[in-house]
Structure formats: C-alpha cells, structure tokens
C-alpha cells in the first residue's frame, strides 16, 4: 500500500512573474545565470551519488577502523546534500540504508573473529534488532546504538555464554565503526537487551503483568521496543519477537493506557497565548530543546495510536498516513502532522549540522528568534497540532 509521507510542497514562483519587469537585454544573462547555477548543483548531486555508490560498495570488503572512515565520509555527503536539498525523507532513507550495511558487515566480522579465536557457535540462529530512530528508519547525521539480540531456544548455557561474548565484541566494533554507545545503555551488552526467545517471552510477560519492581522503567523499555526493526541475522526469528512485542502491547490494555497517559503528559514548548516558550535563564536562555519539547511528543503520540490500531509500520510518517487511511485522522489533520514532522526534523538536522561544524555545543537546543518569522510560525503551528494530537489520545483512552 502506498502512503503519503511528504509535506505539502510550497508554491513555486512562475518564471514569467520574475522576468516580466526585466528589460529585454537583461533576460538572456539572467536565464544564463540560472542555467549555470542549476548545472553546478546538478553536477554536485551527481558527484555525491557517485562517491556514495563507491563508498557503499566498499563496505563489504572492509573491516575494523577503516569502516569508521567510510561511515564519516557517507555522513559528510549527506550533510552537504541536505544543505543543498533539505529533504528529510531522503536523508532518513540514505542514512538508514548505509548504516544497515555497516551493521551487517560488523556483525559478519565479529562472527569470523570469534570463529578464528576458537569460540564454538551454538546450534541456534540469532537476530540483531534495532530500535529508536534506527528502528523507525529515521536516522539522521548523529547516531548511537539502540539494539537488542534474540537467539533461538535450545542452546542452553553455552549459547548464553557465546552471545555475552558476541555482544561485547559487537558493541565495541560498532563503536569502532562510528556508532556511539547508547547513553541509556540500550545495547546487548546489557543483559536486559539480550536473550533467547523464551527469555524474551518471560521478560515481556513480567512487564505487561506488572511483575517487575521498577514498572516505570520497564514500561519505558516496552515503549522503546515498539519501534523494533530487523537489521541482520535470522529474519524469521526477529519477526516472531517483534510480533510478540506488539501483540502484548495490544492485549494488555492497562500497559498501553499507561503509555498513552505518559504520551499525553509530555510537555511542549508552548507558553502563554500559544507562543513559543524558551528557557528564561541558564546556559540555554532564549532556547528550547527541540527534541524533548516538540519532536519527541509527536513521535511518541503517533506511536501510541499506531500500536492501538495494530499498524505494523515503525516510521512516524508511515504511521500517520496509515492512521489516516484507517480513519483515525482526517486528511487535513494527517497533512498537518506530516508537515509538523518535516518542520521539526528539518530543524533538528540543521542543529546537528551546527554541532558537527562546531558552531554550537549541543545538538538539541534551538533559538527560535534566530529564525525567520515564517520558520518560527511553522514551529509554533507544528506544536499546536501536536497538542491537538495529545487531546485526541487523551479522549480516546479516557485519561482523567
């Protein structure tokens, strides 16, 4: 099924509107100037495509630290291309594509190294599953590791021990290849994010039945797993675990209700009279955290409705379009949310560019008054629509 995931395009100016006031002797050099600029941009795009194809092709024959060089070169191409053609969809697609290849290559080299070191492979299959932005296929210029490992039953303690070693080496090698370690420790080196299929089933049942001590943390873990996506290994095993996660979220309504309540209570950077709110003091005075106070509430609330409506897609944009298709959203509201996602994600990527170039220290805070009035209004309108989305979920789940 084809879904609309692009924002409403702006109206392009008609060339006759530009040239109607030109003198006849000025029109030819004006058009020539446009032609030269277009050819130059086209040549840059072709050059980036060729370089990217060469770098991607080199991944399968590279291992160790040189993978990081390839990764950084690919990131730089995407950064430069985004500054010329700021397509959120294209950057998501491209970054996800080459990082999947890098992850698969790292996985292969870890297995080969362990074979060479004398580790005996257990007689079970396994899969690497990503979550977070990678799970949603929403990779941007800065990435970290948000992964789990599941392996088949029947391997006993030998399999458990093998995958402890495998996970340690995998996380180290991914870091070596340019994937930062997750600050929240959502990596298979943490035993919470590694296990056999039966161990995962037991763990998930404990969460949805409230049989764990720190229920808040465990429900947050379940929210993270809502974006699970296969990356490498046994596709069938990964699909089985992902289906089990989604079935449990739907079947245990009290857990989904708790997730919905948390989503509707997420704060937005909206202040008095729906104006953009910014920090009043401190290091980020005059700024606000775009990720926490705008983008994340959108992603989270869309996720809740998608789970509730049994929508399998993990991409936020696909979820919005499929929610429209099944009747949860009107066409106009779905369009507003898609536009909101593009507006906020575009700003997040531009902040990342500034951070990578050393222009600012962090990759999350934005000073809205350094933007044009049009851009500020776009951000404000996006947050108003997210607030409306929170109200929809609040009503649908009867949250008091």
N, C-alpha and C positions, 0 to 999 in steps of 0.2 A: 504493500500500500504506500503510495507516495504522499508525503506530508509536507506542508509549507513550513519552512524554518527560517525564512528570510524576512527581514523587516520591510516595511513599506518604503519603497525607494523614493528619494526626493525627485521633484520635477526638474528635468534638465532644461537649461536655457536654450531657446531656439537661436541658432547662429544668425538668423536674419534680424533678431532683436538686437544683437550686438553690433552688426555691421550696418544697420540702416542709417546710422548717423555718421558713418565714416565717409571721407572723401574717396572718390574712385581710385585716386593714386595711392591711397593708404590700404586699400583692401587686399591687394596682392601680397605686399610684405607681411600684413597681419596674418593671412592664411598660411603663408610660408613659415612664419614663426610657429604657428600652431602645429603644422606638419612636422617640423624639426623636433619639437618637444615630444610629440606623440611617438615619432620614430625612436627617439632616445629612450623613452620609457619602455617601449616595446622591446628594444634591444636589451635593456636591463632585465626585464622579465624573462626573456629567452635565456640570457646568461645565467640567471639564478636557477632556472629549470634544469639546464644542462649540468651545472655544478651539483645540484641536489641529486640528480639521477646518478651521477658518478659516485657521490658520497654514499648514497643508499646502497648501490651495488657493491661497494667495498666493505660493507658491514659484515657480510657472511664469510669473508676471508680474513677478518681482523679479530684480534683478541687482546686483552689486557689494557694498559693505559692508552694506547692509540684509539680505542673506542671513544674515549672522552674527547679527544681532538675532533673526531668525526661528529660527535654529538654537539660540541660547541660550534663547529662550522655550520651545521644544519640550523642550529638556533639562530646564528647570526644572519643566515639567509632569510629566515622567517621574520626576524626583527626588521631588516631592511625592506623586505617586501611589504610588511604591514604598514610601514611608514609611507610607502607609495600607494598601496592598495589596501586600505584598512578593513579587510574582510575578516570578521570574527569566524565565520564558518570555515573559510579556507585555512586559517591558522590552526583552528581546532583539528581539522581533518589531517593536515600535514604533520603536525607535531605528534598526534596520536599514532599515525602510520609509522613514522620512523622510530618512535620510541618503543613500539611493539616489536619492531625488528631488532632493535638494540637489546631489549629484554630477552627475547628468544635466543639471541646469539650468546648473551651472558650465561643463560641457563645451560646451553649446549656446552660451553667451555667449562663450566663448573662440573657437569657430569663427566666430561672427558678427563678432567684433572683428578676427580675422585676415583675414576676407573684406574688411572695410571698410578695413583697412590695406594691402590690395593683395597679400596672400600668395595664391599660386595653389595651390588644393587639388590634390594628386596624384590620379591616376586609380585609387586603391586604397581599399578600405574599411579600417576600423580598429576596435579594441575596447578598452575600458577594463576591466581585470580587477582585482578586489580580492583581498587575501589576509589572513592573520592573523584577528583576531576578526571583521572585516567579512566576510571570505571564508567564515567558519563561521556567519554570521548570528548572532553572539554579541556584538553591540555593547552597550556599557554607557554610563555617563554621561560618561566621559572617552574621547576617541578621537583617533587620529592617522592619518596617511596610510600605507597599505600597498598600493600599486598598481603595476601594470605596464601597458604599452601594447604591443599587437601590431598590425601593419598588413600588408596584403596585399603579395605579391611583384609585381614589375614596375614599381615606381615609380622605381627607381634612386636616384641621389644626391639628386635633387630631393625624393623622398619622405623620405629620411633627414633632410635639412635641415629640411623642413617640420615633422616630428614632434619635432625638437630644440626648435624654437621653440614648438610646441604644448605640449610637456611642461613647458617653463619657465613658460609662462603658466598652464597648468592647475594646477601645484603652487602657484604664487603665489595664484591665485584661490581654490583650495581652502583655503589658509591664511587668506585674507581672509574666507572663509565659516565659519571656526571649526574647520577640520580642522588640527590641529597637524602640523608636519613630522615625519616619522619620524626618530627619533634614530639608527636603524640605516641610514638613507639608502635605504630600500626604496621608492623613488619613481622615476617615469620620467625625471626629470632626471638620474638616474644611468644611464649607458648600459647597465649590467648589466640594468636593468629596462625596456628599450625596444628594439624591433627589429622587423624584418619577420618573417614566418612562417619563411622559410628561415634567417634569422639566429638565430631562437629554436631551430630544429631543430639547427643546428650547435652552438649553445651547450649545449643539453641533452645531445647526444651526447658532447661533450667532458667533461661532468661524469660521466655514467654509465660512460664508458670510462676514467675516471681520466687524462684527457689534459690536465688543468689543473694549475697549480703549487700553489695553495692548495686542496687537495682538501677539507680540513675545512670551510673557509668555503663552498665550492661545494656540498657536501653539505647544509650548513645552508640554503643558498639553495633547494635542491631540497625540503627539508622545508617551508620557507615556502610554496613553490608547491603543495604538496599540498592546501592549503586554497583554491586558486584558484576564484573565482566570478565569473561575468559581471555587470557593472554597467551598461554602456552601449555603444552603437555596434553593430557587426555581431555578432549573436548566433552565427551560423554559424561565423565566424572564431574567436571566443572559444571556442566548444565544441570546435573542432578542436584548438586549442592545449591546452586543458585535458585532452582525451582523450589527446593525445600525451604530456603530462607523466605521467599516470597509467599509461599503457602502459609507458613507460620505467622507471618505478619498479618495476613488477611484473616486467618482462622481465629486468632486470639485478639479480639477487638479491643480489649482493655489496654493492650500494648500499643496498638495503633492509635487509640484515643489519647494515650499519654504522649505519643509522638506528635499528634495533631495539636494538643494543648501547648507543647513546647514550641511548635512552629508558629502558632498564633500569638505567642507572647514575645517573640523575637523583636527587639527594638529596631526602629527605623530612624534615620537621621532627618526626621521631620519635627519641626518645632511649632511655635505659635503661628496660627494662620497658615499652616501647611508650608511654612518656609523651611529652607534647608537649614538644619541645625549643625553647628560646628562647635568644637571644643572652645571653652571660654578662657582657658589658661593652660599652662604647661608647655611641653615640647611641641605639641601639635595644635597649639592655639590657632584658631581660624581654619582648622581642617577637620575632616571626619574620616573614619575608617570605611572605605567603600565596600570592602569585602564583608565585614561584620554587620554593618548598618544599612546595607542596601542589597548587595548581590546575594549573600548567603540566605537571607529571608526569602528571596524569590525562589532560589533553588530548592530550599527546604520545603516550602509550602506546596510547590508544584509536585515535588516528590511524594508528599503525603496523599494528595488526591490521586496520583498515578497508582500508588500501591492500593488504595481503596477501590479503584476502578479496575484492578487487575491488568494494568497496562504494562507489558514486559519491557518496553524501551527504557534505557537509562539516561539518554541525552535529555537535558531540560527542554530544548526546543522541540524535539520529537514528542516528548510527553505533553507539552502544551497543545501541539497540533492534534494529537490523538485524543486528548481530553475534549477538544473542540468537536472532533469527529463523532465522539460517542455522546455528546450533548451536555457535558459538564460546563462548557464555556460557550458563549455566543461567539460568532465570527469576529465581531469588533473587539470583544474583550481579549480573545486569544491573540489578535493582532497587536493589541496594546501590550500584552505580556511579552510577546516576541520582540517588539520594539524595545521594551524595557530591558530585556536580557541583552540585546545588542548594545544599547546605550551604556549600560553599566559595565559589561565585559570589555567594551572598547576602552573605557576609561581605565579599567584595571590593567589592561595590556599596556596602555600608554604610561601608566605609573611604573610598571615593570621595566619599560624601556628607560625611563629616567633613573631607576635604581641601578640597572645594568650599566648605564653610562656614567654613574657616579654623580648624577645631578641631585638626587635626594637619597636619604639614608635607608628608608624602608619602602616596601612595595605594596603598601595598602592605603596610605593616607593621601587625601586629595584636598587641595584648597579650591573650593568652587569659585572663588572670586578671582582666580587667575584664568578662568574660562570665559568664553563669550556669554552674553546674556542668553543666547539661543541654547547653548550647551547646558547652562545652569537650569533653564526651564525644562529641558529634556530630562535631566536627572531628577528634578522635583516631580515632574509628571510620572516618571517611572516609579518613584517611591509611593506616590498616591495610588497607583494601580496595584502595587504590592500590598498596600494597606487594605484595599478593596478585596484582594485575594484572601488575606487573613480573615476578613469578616465573613467571606463565603465559607471558609473551613470552620470557623467558629460556629456558624449557624448549622452547617451540615452535621457536625459532630456533637451538637447540643452542649457546647462547652459553656459552663457558667462562670 
